[in-house]
């Protein structure tokens, strides 16, 4: 891929994605796949006025070695320096740039139960600190191609060809391949905002989702909640940023305890470096009471996921994405949630978004939970949208307003 094109993408991530301001600190989280591009992002951040940029490198093969070699006690221990590091992040609120390139099968065969137990123990200490940071800082998730990921998508190609092809798809999906990516994102954000305004004007109390594959669910909404999409504003600073590149969704946080019915996955779900396919989830009183994949090993992973904490079995997001979205039109299954969630309507199990509440800044974390925002250590998106998905919004007085027909916006 041409260096000039990649520099433009790096600039888009910094300027329109995380919206770095003069004097801010920046933390880049990345795998080892594209160090040259990471350097471009760091350089773009300094050019935007960042005072300090730090890169936090990760590597899936090392994670597997650590899980195999460390005891559960060691894995579960949170060192004092780790607490101090997170407390400083909560104080400074650096801009967070997450560059995803992981192998979809990179953690296959790992001791998932051990990972889950250690995560549960660590989150008891780390999550309260993270909760204090919620909505207060700019962040963005974007993607770069890793060799293993690219070969997963294009196994018939040489690794270098597969990486080049994946670069093309990533840039196109992120609206970074045109002459003026910033203008493209401005227009896209305006469209998403207009759709959210319309749905927020309807006074909806429930949404009902059906598809011919068997999906049939009714989900309750919080009275003073709103649909969001595209750009967001950080609490306190008011700085506008785009947390996902790409992003095609209009989403809302549903009311905890208000979901009845069953949903069937429409695309594979990538969870902790493992791909899970063809599964269903049945909800009663808002809780996932049955979760089943065709593969029994995958079923066990799903069951462990929804047992991570009390909120893991409840919904945290309902997202509306047209079946004709640019990501879906590529015809590629990315095996990556950032992309696949933007190819179809989806739900998320786990943590909800408190900024979906009107005047959310007036509420404490506990008050948002009391209003119906689900709280959890996880937030896992899985796709349910199909070419014939129908979504109806239901108002307090029982009016039924079409939102989706045949997988597309009905307005």
C-alpha positions in Angstrom: 0.0 0.0 0.0 1.3 3.5 -0.9 2.9 5.3 2.0 1.0 8.5 1.1 -2.3 6.6 1.5 -1.4 5.1 4.8 -0.3 8.5 6.1 -3.7 9.9 5.2 -5.3 7.0 7.1 -3.1 7.6 10.1 -4.1 11.3 10.0 -7.8 10.4 9.8 -7.5 8.2 12.9 -5.8 10.9 14.8 -7.8 13.9 13.6 -11.3 12.5 13.1 -11.1 9.4 15.1 -9.6 10.2 18.4 -9.5 14.0 17.7 -6.2 14.7 19.5 -5.9 18.2 20.9 -2.8 20.2 21.7 -1.2 19.2 24.9 -3.0 15.9 25.3 -1.3 12.6 26.0 -2.0 9.6 23.6 -1.8 5.9 24.2 -1.6 3.6 21.2 -2.5 -0.1 21.8 -1.3 -2.3 19.0 -0.1 -5.8 18.0 3.3 -6.3 16.3 1.9 -6.6 12.8 2.3 -3.1 11.4 5.1 -1.2 13.2 5.6 1.2 10.4 2.0 2.2 10.4 2.1 2.6 14.2 5.0 5.0 13.7 2.9 7.0 11.3 0.1 7.2 13.8 2.5 8.4 16.5 4.0 11.0 14.2 0.5 12.2 13.2 -0.4 12.5 16.9 2.6 14.7 17.6 1.8 16.8 14.5 -1.7 17.3 16.0 -0.2 18.7 19.1 0.1 15.7 21.4 2.5 16.3 24.4 3.4 12.6 24.8 2.6 9.5 22.9 3.1 6.0 24.3 2.8 2.7 22.5 1.5 -0.4 24.4 2.5 -3.5 22.3 0.7 -6.8 22.5 1.4 -10.2 20.9 -1.1 -13.1 20.9 1.5 -15.9 20.9 3.0 -14.5 24.1 -0.4 -14.4 25.7 -0.9 -18.1 25.1 2.5 -18.8 26.6 1.7 -16.7 29.7 -1.6 -18.4 30.2 0.1 -21.8 29.9 3.1 -20.9 32.1 1.6 -18.9 34.9 -0.5 -20.2 37.8 -4.1 -19.0 38.3 -2.9 -17.2 41.4 -0.2 -15.3 39.5 -2.5 -14.5 36.6 -5.2 -13.2 39.0 -2.8 -10.9 41.0 -2.9 -7.2 40.3 0.4 -5.7 41.1 0.7 -2.3 42.8 2.3 -0.8 39.7 -0.6 -1.9 37.6 -3.0 -0.1 39.9 -0.8 3.0 39.9 -0.6 2.9 36.1 -4.4 2.8 35.7 -4.9 5.5 38.3 -2.6 7.8 36.4 -4.5 7.1 33.2 -7.7 8.0 35.1 -6.1 11.2 36.2 -4.6 12.2 32.8 -7.3 10.7 30.6 -5.1 10.2 27.5 -6.6 9.7 24.1 -6.8 6.0 23.4 -6.1 4.6 19.9 -6.7 0.8 19.6 -5.2 -0.6 16.3 -6.7 -4.1 15.8 -4.9 -6.7 13.7 -5.3 -9.9 15.7 -5.5 -13.4 14.2 -9.2 -14.5 14.6 -7.9 -18.0 15.6 -4.9 -16.6 17.5 -6.0 -17.9 20.9 -7.5 -21.2 19.8 -6.8 -24.0 22.3 -6.0 -21.6 25.1 -7.3 -22.5 28.6 -10.3 -20.3 28.5 -11.6 -21.2 32.0 -8.2 -20.1 33.5 -8.4 -16.8 31.5 -11.9 -16.1 32.6 -11.2 -16.8 36.3 -8.2 -14.5 36.3 -10.1 -11.8 34.5 -12.9 -12.0 37.1 -10.4 -11.6 39.9 -8.5 -8.7 38.3 -11.6 -6.8 37.4 -12.7 -6.6 41.0 -9.7 -4.3 41.5 -9.4 -2.6 38.1 -13.1 -2.0 37.1 -13.9 0.6 39.8 -11.0 2.7 38.5 -12.1 2.3 34.9 -15.7 3.3 35.9 -14.4 6.7 37.0 -13.1 7.3 33.4 -16.3 6.4 31.6 -17.3 8.9 28.8 -14.5 11.3 29.9 -11.8 10.6 27.3 -11.5 10.3 23.5 -10.9 6.9 22.0 -11.0 5.1 18.7 -10.8 1.5 17.5 -9.4 1.2 14.0 -7.8 -1.7 12.1 -4.6 -2.7 10.3 -4.0 -6.0 8.6 -2.0 -8.7 10.3 -0.6 -11.6 8.2 -2.6 -14.3 10.0 -5.8 -12.3 9.8 -5.3 -11.5 6.1 -4.5 -15.2 5.3 -7.7 -16.2 7.1 -9.7 -14.0 4.7 -7.7 -14.8 1.6 -6.1 -18.2 2.0 -5.4 -18.6 -1.7 -3.0 -15.7 -1.8 0.5 -15.2 -0.7 0.8 -13.5 2.7 2.0 -10.2 1.2 -0.8 -10.2 -1.4 -3.4 -11.0 1.3 -2.2 -8.1 3.5 -2.4 -5.7 0.5 -5.9 -6.9 -0.3 -7.0 -6.5 3.3 -5.5 -3.0 3.4 -7.8 -2.1 0.5 -10.9 -3.4 2.3 -10.0 -1.7 5.6 -9.4 1.7 3.9 -12.6 1.5 1.9 -14.7 0.5 4.9 -13.2 3.3 7.0 -13.9 5.8 4.2 -10.1 6.5 4.1 -9.6 5.7 0.4 -11.0 8.9 -1.1 -9.6 12.3 -1.8 -11.1 13.9 1.3 -11.7 11.3 4.1 -12.5 14.1 6.6 -15.3 15.4 4.5 -16.6 11.9 3.9 -16.8 11.3 7.6 -18.6 14.7 8.2 -21.3 13.7 5.7 -21.6 10.2 7.1 -21.9 11.5 10.7 -24.6 13.9 9.6 -26.7 11.1 8.1 -26.4 8.9 11.2 -27.3 11.9 13.4 -30.4 12.6 11.3 -31.6 9.0 11.6 -31.1 9.0 15.4 -33.0 12.3 15.7 -36.0 10.8 13.9 -36.0 7.6 16.0 -35.6 9.7 19.2 -38.6 11.8 18.2 -40.9 8.8 18.2 -41.1 8.2 21.9 -40.3 4.4 21.6 -40.6 2.1 24.6 -39.8 -1.2 22.9 -38.3 -2.6 19.7 -39.4 -5.9 18.1 -36.9 -7.7 15.9 -37.9 -10.6 13.6 -36.2 -12.6 10.8 -37.0 -15.7 8.9 -34.2 -17.6 10.5 -36.2 -17.7 13.8 -35.1 -14.5 15.4 -38.1 -13.1 17.3 -37.4 -10.8 20.2 -39.0 -7.8 22.0 -36.6 -5.5 23.9 -37.6 -2.8 26.3 -36.0 0.7 26.2 -35.3 3.1 29.1 -37.7 6.0 29.1 -35.1 8.8 28.8 -32.7 7.0 26.5 -31.7 8.0 23.0 -30.2 6.4 19.9 -26.7 7.4 19.1 -24.5 6.9 16.0 -21.2 8.1 14.6 -19.5 11.0 16.4 -19.7 11.4 20.2 -18.6 14.2 22.6 -16.3 13.5 25.6 -17.9 14.4 29.0 -16.4 17.6 30.4 -14.2 18.7 27.5 -17.0 18.4 24.8 -14.4 17.3 22.3 -16.1 15.5 19.4 -14.5 12.2 18.3 -15.4 9.0 16.4 -14.9 5.9 18.5 -15.2 3.4 15.7 -13.7 3.3 12.2 -15.7 2.0 10.4 -19.1 2.8 12.0 -22.5 2.2 10.3 -24.7 1.7 13.3 -27.4 3.6 15.2 -27.4 2.1 18.6 -29.2 2.4 22.0 -28.8 0.8 25.4 -31.9 -1.3 26.3 -33.5 -1.6 29.7 -31.9 -4.3 31.8 -34.4 -7.1 32.5 -36.7 -6.2 29.5 -36.0 -8.7 26.7 -38.2 -11.6 25.8 -37.6 -14.0 22.9 -34.9 -15.7 20.9 -32.2 -14.6 18.5 -30.0 -16.5 16.0 -26.5 -15.4 15.0 -26.2 -14.4 11.4 -22.4 -14.1 11.2 -19.5 -15.8 13.1 -18.6 -14.1 16.4 -15.0 -13.5 17.4 -14.5 -13.8 21.1 -11.0 -13.6 22.8 -9.2 -14.9 19.7 -11.7 -17.7 19.0 -14.4 -17.8 16.3 -17.8 -19.0 17.3 -20.5 -19.7 14.7 -24.1 -20.7 14.4 -25.5 -20.1 17.9 -28.8 -18.9 19.4 -29.6 -17.1 22.6 -33.0 -17.2 24.4 -34.0 -14.4 26.8 -36.4 -14.4 29.7 -36.9 -11.3 31.8 -34.0 -9.7 30.0 -31.6 -12.5 30.9 -29.9 -15.0 28.5 -31.3 -18.2 30.0 -30.2 -20.5 27.1 -27.2 -20.1 24.8 -26.3 -22.8 22.4 -23.9 -23.2 19.5 -23.8 -26.2 17.0 -20.3 -26.9 18.3 -20.4 -28.0 22.0 -17.0 -26.7 22.7 -18.1 -23.3 21.5 -21.3 -23.6 23.6 -19.1 -24.0 26.7 -17.1 -20.8 25.8 -20.4 -18.9 25.4 -21.7 -20.2 28.7 -18.5 -19.1 30.4 -18.8 -15.7 28.8 -22.2 -15.0 30.2 -21.1 -16.2 33.6 -18.3 -13.7 33.9 -20.4 -11.6 36.2 -24.0 -10.8 37.1 -24.5 -8.5 34.1 -22.8 -10.6 31.4 -26.1 -12.4 30.6 -28.1 -9.2 30.0 -28.1 -7.0 27.0 -26.1 -3.8 26.9 -26.7 -2.7 23.3 -29.2 -2.9 20.4 -27.7 -1.6 17.1 -29.4 -1.0 13.8 -27.3 -1.5 10.7 -28.7 -1.8 7.1 -27.9 -5.0 5.3 -26.6 -2.9 2.4 -24.0 -1.2 4.6 -20.6 -0.6 2.8 -19.0 -3.3 5.0 -21.6 -5.9 4.1 -21.4 -5.0 0.4 -17.7 -6.0 0.3 -19.0 -9.6 0.5 -16.2 -10.3 2.9 -16.6 -12.0 6.3 -13.9 -10.2 8.3 -13.9 -12.5 11.4 -13.5 -9.3 13.3 -16.2 -7.6 15.4 -15.2 -4.1 14.5 -16.1 -4.8 10.8 -18.7 -7.6 11.1 -20.8 -5.6 13.6 -21.0 -2.9 10.9 -22.3 -5.3 8.3 -25.5 -6.3 10.1 -27.9 -5.4 13.0 -26.5 -6.7 16.2 -26.9 -7.0 20.0 -24.3 -6.9 22.7 -24.2 -8.9 25.9 -22.8 -7.1 28.9 -22.1 -3.5 29.7 -24.4 -0.8 28.4 -23.6 2.8 27.5 -24.6 5.4 30.1 -24.3 8.2 27.6 -27.4 6.8 25.9 -29.3 8.5 28.7 -30.5 12.1 28.3 -28.4 14.3 30.7 -26.3 11.3 31.6 -23.7 13.6 33.1 -26.0 14.3 36.0 -26.1 10.7 37.1 -23.6 8.7 39.2 -22.6 5.3 38.0 -24.9 3.7 40.5 -27.8 5.9 39.4 -27.4 4.9 35.8 -27.6 1.2 36.9 -30.8 2.0 38.8 -32.3 3.5 35.7 -31.7 0.3 33.8 -28.2 0.6 32.3 -26.6 -2.9 32.5 -23.2 -3.1 34.1 -20.6 -5.8 33.4 -16.9 -6.4 32.8 -17.7 -7.5 29.3 -19.3 -6.0 26.2 -19.6 -8.5 23.4 -21.3 -7.7 20.1 -22.9 -10.5 18.0 -24.6 -10.2 14.7 -28.3 -11.1 14.1 -29.3 -9.0 11.1 -30.3 -10.7 7.8 -31.6 -9.7 4.4 -35.1 -10.0 5.6 -34.8 -8.5 9.1 -37.8 -6.5 10.2 -37.7 -4.1 13.2 -40.7 -2.3 14.6 -40.6 0.5 17.2 -43.4 0.4 19.7 -44.6 3.5 21.5 -46.2 3.9 24.9 -49.7 4.1 23.4 -49.1 0.9 21.4 -48.3 2.4 18.0 -46.1 0.2 15.8 -43.7 2.2 13.6 -41.5 0.4 11.0 -37.8 1.1 11.5 -36.4 -1.7 9.3 -38.0 -3.7 6.4 -36.2 -6.4 4.5 -33.0 -5.6 6.2 -33.0 -1.9 5.3 -34.1 1.4 6.9 -37.9 1.9 6.6 -37.5 5.7 6.5 
